C-alpha cells in the first residue's frame, strides 16, 4: 500500500503579501515575487509595519517623532515603487503602525492572502532563522505558505526565465507532502525541471574502523541492507511522483 495518504490539492496564489522593511535584503525578493505574481496572475499587497506607539503617562495629541517616522516610511515606499518592482502585476500598499504579527495577520485575513514573501538578512545563518528572527515568527504563525529569499539569492534572470530547476527535498513527512503541492504547481506553471531529493543517512555507508574483524558474510549482509534501503527510498519517491508529479527519479 502506498504511504501517501491524502490527495494533492492544486494551489493558487491570487493574493501575495510582501512584507518589507525597505532594506536591500528585502529588495532581494523582488525578482522572485514578480515571477510568481506574473505566472499566477496574482495581486501583490506590499506592507510596511511601523513600531507601535509608546505608552505615555501624559497623553499627547501627536508625537512629532511618530509623524516623522510615518513620513519617512511613505517616502521610502514611493521611492521603491518608482523602480516598478512588480512589473505588470496589480498591487496595493499599506503602511501601518502596530505589533508586526498583529498587523500582518490582519492583512492576511482582509486581503485573503495565499502566499507571504519576505526578504531575510541571513546574518547568522539557519540557526538564527529557526530560533527567533522576524521571518521565523511569520513562518511559524502563518496559516499560508511563506517564501523567504536570502541575501545572496538575487537573480534578475528569474524575472524572464522563471524557475528553470526546482529542488524539492523531502523526508516523507505530512508537512513535506503538503509542500510538494506547491513545488509541483510552481514547476508546472514555469515548465520547470523538478528534482525530488531524499537523503539517506550517511552513517549507513560507513565501514567500521575495525572492519577487518567483521566476517565476509556480515559485510555482504551490510551491503545488501544498504542496497535494500536505497531501493525502498527510491520506491517512496516514485510513489510521490505518481501521486502528484510528472517526471522521473534522480538519485
N, C-alpha and C positions, 0 to 999 in steps of 0.2 A: 504494500500500500504506500502511496506517496506520502511524504512527510509534510507536504504543503496542504494546509487545512482550510484555506479561505480563498475567496475569489479576488483577483486583481481588479481594482477599480481604475477608471481612466481619469486622471486628474486634469483639472483645468485651472488656469491662472487668469481669471477675469480681472482681479484687482490685486496689485502688488504694493505692499507698504515698504517704502525706502526710508529708513531712519538714518539721519545724518547729523554729524557734529561739525560739518564743513571742513574737516581735516583732509589732508592729502590721502590718508589711508581710506577715508570714507569714499573719496572720489575714485579709488581703485575699482570700486564695484560697478561703475558706470557702463563699461562695455558689456559686461555680463547681464546687467539689468536690462540694458537696451536690447540685447539679442533675445532674451527671453520674452520681453514685452512685445517685440515685433513678431516673434514666432507664434505667440499665442493670442495676439490682438488684445493684450492686457492694457488696463489703465493703471498708471503709476500714481501713488499718493506719497509725496515726499513730506516728511515730518521732521521738525527740529524741536526738541524739548528743552525749554529753559528751566533753570533751577527753581524750586518753589520759593514763594515769598517768605522772608524771615518772619518769625513771630516777634512782635514788638509789644512792650508793655504800654507804650503810648501810641495809639493808632494814628497814622498819618494818611491823608488823602492819597498822596502819591509819593513813593520813594524815588528820588531822582536817579539813583543807580539802576533801578529796575527799568526806567524809561530808556536809559542809555543801552542797557543790556538788550532790550527788545529791538530797539532801532538798529543796533549792530547786527542782530540776527537777521532782520528783514533785509538789510543791505547785503549781507553775505548770501542770502537766499537769491536775491535778484542777480548778484554777480555770478552765481553758479548757474542760474537759468540762462544767463546771457550767452553761455557757451553751448546752448542747445544740447544738453547731455542725453536727452531722451529720444532724439531723432524724431520720427513721425508719431510716436505714441502720445496719446492723451494723458494729461496729468493734472493733479491738484497739489496745492502747497498748504502746509499748516505750520504755524509757529505757536506753540502753546506752553504755558508755564505749569509746572507740577512735578510730581514724582514720575520718574521715567516710565516704569511699568504701568502705572495708572493711566497715563496719557496714551501709551501705545495700545493697551488693552481696550480703551475706549475707541480708538481709531480702528482696531481690528473688527470690532462689532459694528460700528457705524458704517464703515466702508466695505464690509463683508470681504475682508482680506483673505486671499488664498495662499499668499506667499509673502514672507518677510525677507528683505535683503539688507545686510549690514556689511560695512567695511570693518575690519579688525586691525588693531595695531600690531598684534603678534610679537610684542617686545619680549615677552617672557615664555614664548613657546606654548606648546599644547597644555602644559600644566596650569599656566595662568588662565587659559581659556576655560579649562574644565573646572577650576576651583574658585571662580569668583568674579570674573570680568563682567562688564555690562553685557557683552554678547552672550555670555553663559546664562545670565539671568533671563534674557529673552528666549534663548534656546530651550531653557528648562521649563518656562512657564507657558510658552505659546502653544496653542492647540492646532496651529497650522505649520507647514514646513518653514524652516529658517535656512536661508542661504548665506553663508559667511564668506567673504572674499579677503584673503590675506594681503599684506603689504607688498608681496613680491609676485602677485598673480596677475597684474595688469597686462592685458594683451589686446591691443586695438584690432588684431585680426579677427577676434571673436565677433566684432560688430558686423563684419561682412561674411566671414566664413562660418560663423556659428561654431558649434562644438563638433569638431571632426571626430574625436575619440572620447568616449566616456568610460571611466573605470568604476565599476561597481564592486566594492569589497563587501563580502557577506560572511557572517558567522552562522547563517541559517536560523537566526532568532526571529521572533514575530516582528520586532521592530525593523529588522533588516529586510524582511519580506515586504513590509509596508513601503520601505524606501525604494524597493525595486519598481514599484508602480511609477514613481517619479523618474527614475533613471530610464525606464523603458519609454515613457512618454516623451522625455527630452530627446532620446535617441531617434524616435520616430519623427518627431517634429523637425529635427535638424538633419535627418538622414545620416546619423552618426554611426560610427563603429562602436558597438557596446561590448566591453570586455567584462566578464564576470570573474571575480577572483576570490578564492578561499584559500587561506594559508594554513597548512598543516604544521603542527608543532615541530620545530626543527630538532627537538630532542629525540624524536623517533629515529632520526637518521644518524645519530652519533654513536660510533662504536666505542665501547668502554675502553679505558686505558689498559686494562688487564685482559684485553680481548684474546690474548694467546692462551688464557686459561679456559676459554669458552670452547666447548666442543663443536665440531663441524655441524652437527645436527641442530644445535641451538642457534648457530649463525644462520643456517638455512631457514630455520623457523622465524627468526627475526626478519630476514629479508622478505619472506612470504607475508609476514604481518604488515610490513611497511607497504608492500605492493597491494595487499588487500585493502588497507586503509585508504590509499590513494585512489583505488578503483571505486571504493564506496563513496568518497567525497566527490569524485567526478560524476558519479551517478546522481548525487544530490544536486549538483549544478545542472545536470541535464534535466532533472525534474523542474527546476526553476525556469529553464529555457522553454520547455513545453508548457509550463504554467502561464508564462506571460511575455516571453521574449522570443523573437525570431533571430536565429543565428546559431553559431557553433560554440563549442567549448575550447577555450585556450587555456593551457596549463603551463 
